[in-house]
Amino acid sequence: MKKNLLIVLAALGVCLAAAGVTMTYVYLHGNRNIHRGTKVEFDSTATSTLPTKTKGHGTNDYTPWPFYGFDLEHTRDNPNAGQRPPFKILWSRGFHELLEFPPTVVGRRAYVESAKGYVSALDTSNGDVVWTKKVAGPLASSPAIAGDTIVVSSLGGYVYALRRRDGKQLWRFTVGSGTESSPIVVGNRVYFGSIRGRLFAVRLDTGKLVWSAQANGRLEGSPAYDDAKLFIGSYGGSVYSFDARNGRIVWKTGGLGHFLSSGTFYSTPAVAYGRVYIGSTDHRIYSLSERTGEIAWTHSTGGYVYSGPAVHKGIVYVGSYDHKLYALDARTGATIWKFDAHGPISGSPSVVGTVVYVSSFARRTYGLNWRTGKLVWTFRDGKYAGVVAAGPLFFVVGYGRVYRLVHR
C-alpha cells in the first residue's frame, strides 16, 4: 500500500512539475508578444488571385467583389478599383434592419443580406430592388457569387444556392447547425464553417456534400483559400489549415492566450506573402506561416480583435475594440501608424487606391492615407460592414442602409 501510495505521489509530482513548466512557459511567453517575423518565411512577391472581370452598367470590364473579403485570400484590396474622395451620394437604399456584413458586387447587381433573413439584389445604377428572397433564420454573413449562382449561409441551419438573376432557389444544404461563415467558391466547391465547429465542402452545382471536418470550436469566420489549402480560426483558440481537396488537417496552431484566457478566433483570416493574418479575442493580431502554422509575430492591442485584416503593399490593417485601427508591417508586426476611430471596430477595413476605409461603433466611416494614417475623408454612417469597391462602383454600408457614392 505504501509503495503504491509513493508511486501515486511521485506520478502526481511529475504531473505538477509538468504543469509548472507549462504555466511557467505561458507566464514567460504567453503574456508577451512574439517577434520572429524576420526568421519565418515571407514571400514579398506573392500575389492574390483576382476574381474574373465582369461588365457593369455602360462601363468597361471591371474586377468584381464576389466574396466577403474580396478575393479567396480575403485581402480586402481590389487593385483595380480607382475611386477616391471626396464623394457625393448617388443613391441610398434603407432596409430598416441591421446590415452586419457588406454586400457582394458582380455585374450590374449588389447582393445584400439582412438580419431578418432577406437576400436582396440591388440595381447598382439606381439602388432599385430587383428581387428579394426570404430564407430560414437570420443572416449574418456575406453571400458568395459564382457564375449565375449566389450562395447564402443562414443561422437557420441551411446554406442556400439561389439563381442570381431572379433569386430562385436551386438547392438547400442542411448544415445541422446555424452558420455565420461567409462562403467562398473555388471551382465547383463551396466552403464554409458552422457554429458546431464543422468545416464543409459541398458541390456548387448540386449542393451535395463532398467532405466535412471537425475543429475544436465554433467556426464563425469565412475560410480563406490559397494553394489548395483552407485557413480558418476557431472558438477553441486554434487556427487551422485544411487540405481543400479532402478536409485533412495540415496544421493546427493554438493562440498564446489558449491556456490562461478565453482567447478565441472570430476574425476572418487574410492570406498574403506566405503568411496567415488573423485577430483574436485575446487582444492580439497573429501572423502565422502559411506552410507550417508557426507563429511569426503577434501584436497586442487594448481590446478584442474581431476585425478581419486587410493587406496592401506590405502593410496589414486591422481594427480593435480599443477604438484603434492598426497599420502593421506585414513581415515584422512593427507599428507603422495607429488611428483613433472613436469607437470599437468590429468590421474589417478595406483598401481602395491610396485610401484605407474603416467604420466604427461611433457610426462613422473614415478614409485614411494608406501610408501615413492621415484622415482624408469621413462619412456620417457606418458601423459594422464598411466599404466595398469594384471598378466604378463604391459602396458604404451603414447600420441599416447601403449607399452608392461617386467622386464629387
Order of alpha helices (4+ residues) and beta strands (2+ residues): alpha-beta-beta-beta-beta-beta-beta-beta-beta-beta-beta-beta-beta-beta-beta-beta-beta-beta-beta-beta-beta-beta-beta-beta-beta-beta-beta-beta-beta-beta-beta-beta-beta-beta-beta
